[in-house]
């Protein structure tokens, strides 16, 4: 039996010794993060390994020392021979051999090294492993496995010492450890780390036969301290009871599962050449992941009811424990006798330990016994259980998987390097192309200059020759005219003078014809030179010259566009100057300095009727001459001055209700919003905000402004701008939007109210007047929505913090601000849900003042009705004894 201990079979040779453990470093080094896989272990399907069994004797306890003082121990250990003798009587005994025999003086460290350490090393190599304790209750199973050693470090059990060795060998960068801690109580699998999870199913893979508990808590741990905390939690939740045999008798089977995932590299294979010689080429290493599992099982102790004294519920627990241990014994008997059927499904315990006995795990079993002769029967059954377990042989297998994640990360790094290299090459290529283009452009420019110089010289030469010929012809013409005058005075000369004059005329005609021919020849020569220049340009520069000419054409088109823009600006300025000249002329016709100042003043203030009509007529004239689409296209011009003049024209057009629909349909609203988004010029933003405010007076345009994100852009502009005029325009636009019931919720959710409250930082009266108007419009729409049942709850103005500013400015010196704030306050006060906030914020006194002193009768009456209809206000005024 001892000679067949952990035999390993390779080929036809059989070694009667356990596998030698590999040496391990005391601490993981950074260089050992990735390990090489053993080809022999990987290629072999399975390695045989018998279940190793060790027996440990517990020393006598205090009760046994008193009760059995006159009796000898029922067992006699022979550790050097790895035997023990079980006495039948004083002269006869039975002898048994085990893999290890541990006396009552064996330390916890020695127990770990001979029982569990070989299993832990196999687990680190990629095999599954199981360490299990079996024995009568009170013989030291939990002490052997689960002792934490908090008081005395030498008492640390197998669980603690196993994790110490595991953490010492793992690399934190590439390896991971997860732990689950369960108990099998009354055939119910419960989670010791999460007591609420008290019915965990057991699932078997039909293909591989692997057993898993999908509902169990899995905790990833990185150090020994966190593992000890988990053990403390699990032990606190484990069920124990006091019996006659053990004051802390475990009433459940405890199962600790440690899942280990390690990254390894497959060994590089040498590629052989055709002639059989090994070449220097090697296949790249493949990243692999080894998944192994260490299972530590602390079985509940077997007991006889008449000895343990279990009653009631404890009796049911004892029956369940004995039943599961009996099922385990049946399975081990069937495996030891090589039966075809092994009853693993008789109990959840045997289903969980299916891989440990007759499976693919390396298993070590420690059986614990006591020395008392009173329990000789229990000791004998425990020893026989261990003897049968030694006959069970497992087939050990390494579980390796291809590490797709590691390979993916490696490929991503290589891809990033290739992309960077490609970008560098692309940049170098583009620089080279730019250099060639520059050289070609220089050569084209030189050829063009030479051709222009030659053409200019030829033109001057032809012009000079032409002028000389014309001068010569004029001189001859004068001479012939004189001759003709002289000959006409002789009447009787006959045909002689006439023929002479005809000849001179013919000569002049011939000279003219010659001059025409020479001029035509010169033009043909010029055209020929142009053709030669085109051919020369094509042969010298190729496609680059064509690109250059296209660029010249594009530059000319852009120049034409800029000239058109300048023409539009000049027309606008001309119309404005004409308008001012007309105003000045009318002033001068009045003949008094006082009227002149009035006209000049009216030209500066557009609210006067004549000036407004003049501006409208000038803008309308420009609108008719240029066209709306052309004006809107200038809003995207690169020239800042063009952009500013264009947006001013659009703003003036938007002031007329008749033009607003055409501007929106032509995309003018979208262009104005783009100006707010893209440009930071204060003038552009101010005029654009004013144009949007004009368009926002139309209810149909308000929803379109909200749909295109207008309130967000106006809020951003309000937060960035410091100019009072810009803030006044923005506040006016938001105030117009606040008067629409349908966009009330959207306006508030997009920050419209907070934008208004942020604008009050300016402090300018005109700006504050627009803010007050917006708040009044919002309060009015909100009050109407509440009356119609569309909205409920407190006012959005109160929720956004507007009440303190409203109360502060309710009695403002500026009449427009005061009037809008008084109206807003009355609308807020109409609803009972806002009353408490108004009272606590001091608005009640302002309502009383408004009901008495407000200059507008409608607002004064509205305040009185509100004070008399809201119960909160009435009770507060009665308490303060205030009449209203």
JOMO-V306221 format. One line per field, one symbol per residue. phi: phi as a letter, one per 40 degrees, with the letter a starting at -180 (. if undefined). psi: psi as a letter, one per 20 degrees, with the letter a starting at -180 (. if undefined). burial: I if it has 24 or more other C-alpha atoms within 12 Angstrom, else O. A space follows every 50 residues. Layout:
# JOMO-V306221
phi = ???
psi = ???
burial = ???
This chain:
# JOMO-V306221
phi = .ccbcfcbbbgbcbbcaccccccbccaccccccbbccccccccccabcac ccbbbbcccccccccccbccbcccbbcbcccfbabbccacbbabbbbbca bbccccccccdcccbbcdccccccchccabbbbbiccgchcccccbccgc cbcccdccdcccccccccccbccbbabbbbbbbbbfgbcbcccadccbac cbbbccccgcbbbccccbbcbbaccccccccccccccccbabbccacbcc baccbbbbcbbbcbbccccccccccgcccccbcccbcbbcbbabbbbbcc ccabccccgcbgcccccccccccccccccccccccccfccbbccccaccc ccccccbgbbccbbbbbbbbccccbcccccccccccccccccbbbcbcbb bccccccccccccccccccccccccccccccccccccccccccccccccc cccccccccccccccccccccccccccccccccccccccccbcgcdcccc ccccccccccccccccccccccccccccccccccccccccbgcccccccc ccccccccccccccccccccccccccccccccccccccccgbcccccccc ccccbccccccccccccccccccccchccccccccbcccccccccccccc ccccccccccccccccgcccccccccccbbcccccccccccccccccccc ccccccccgccccccccccccbcccccccccccccccccbccbccccccc gcccccccccccgcdcccccccccccccccccccccccgcbbgccccccc gccdccccbcbcccccccccccccccccccbdcccccccccgcccccccc cbbcccccccccccccccbcccccccccccfbcb
psi = ghikolqpppciqpplqrppqqqqqhqpqhikhpqpqohghhhpgqpqoq pppqpppprqahghhghkhjqrqiqpqmhhilrqpopgaiiqrqpqqrhq oprijprhghgghhghghgghhghiiqqqppqpprqpjjkghghgjphkh gohijpahgghghghghhiqpihiqqpqpqorqoplkpoqohinhhnjmp qpppohgijqpqnhiqppppqirhghghgggggghhiqprrprhhphmpp jqppoppopppqprpqqppppqahjiqprjpqqqqppqpporpppopnqq pqqphihhkpqchhghghggghghhghghgghghghjlqhppmhjhqhgh hhkhhhojbjqppppppprripihkhghgghgghghghhiippqopqpoq qpnhgghggghgggggghggghhghgggghggghgggggghggggggggg ggggggghghghgghghggggghgghggghgghhgghhiohjibighghg hhhhghgggghghghgghgghgghgghghgghggghgghhhchhgggghg hgggghghhgghhhghggghgghghghgghggghghghhhjqhghghggg hhhioiiqgggghggghgghghghggqghhghhihjqhphgggghghggh ghhihphhigghgghjjhghhghhghhhqjphgghghghgghhghiiphh hghhgghjkhhghhggghhhqiphgghggghhghghhijphhjggggghj kgghgghhhihgipghghghghgghggghghhhghghijhqraqqhgghj kigghghhjhkqhpgggggggggghhhhiiphhigghhghjjighhgggg igiphphhhghhhghghihphggghghhhilpq.
burial = OIOIIIIIOOOOOOOOOIIOOOOOOOOOOOOOOIIIIOOOOIOOOIIIII IIIIIIIIIIOOOOOOOOOOOOIIIIIOIOOIIIIIIOOOOOOOOIIIII IIIIOOOIIIIIIIIIIIIIIIIIIIIIIIIIIIIIIIIIIIIIIIIIOO OOOOIIIIIIIIIIIIIIIIIIOIIIIIIIIIIIIIIIIIIIIIOOOIII OIOOOOOOOOIIIOOIIIIOIIIIOOIIOIIOOIIOIIIIIOIOIIOIII IIIIIIIIIIIIIIIIOOOOOOOOOOOOOOOOOOOIIIIIIIIIIIIIII IIIOOOOIOIOOOIOOIIIIIIIIIIIIIIIIIIIIOOOOOIIIOOIIII IIIIIIIIIIIIIIIIIIIIIIIOIIIIIIIIIIIIIIIIIIIIIIIIII IOIOOOOOOOOOOOOOOOOOOOOOOOOOOOOOOOOOOOOIIOIIOOIIOO IOOOIOOOOOOOOOOOOOOOOOIOOOOOOIOOOOOOOOOOOOOOOOOOOO IOOIOOOIOOOOOOIOOOIOOOOOOIOOOOOOIOOOIOOIIOOIIOOIOO OOOOOOOOOOOOOOIOOIIOOIOOIIOOIIOOIIOOOOOOOOOOOOOOII OIIOOOOOOIIOOIIIOIIIOIIOOIOIOIIIIIIIIOOOOIIIIIIIII IIIIIIOOIIIOIIOOIIIIIIIIIIIOIOOIIIIIIIIIIIIIIIIIIO IIIIIIOOIIIIIIIIIIIIIIIIIIIIIIIIIIIIIIIIIIIIIIIIOI IIIIIIIIIIOIOOIIIIIIIIIIIIIIIIIIIIIIOOOOOOOIIIIIOO OIIOIIIOIIIOOOOIIIIIIIIIIIIIIIIIIIIIIIIOOIIIIIIIII IOOIOOOOIIIIIIIIIIOIOIIIOIOOOOOOOI
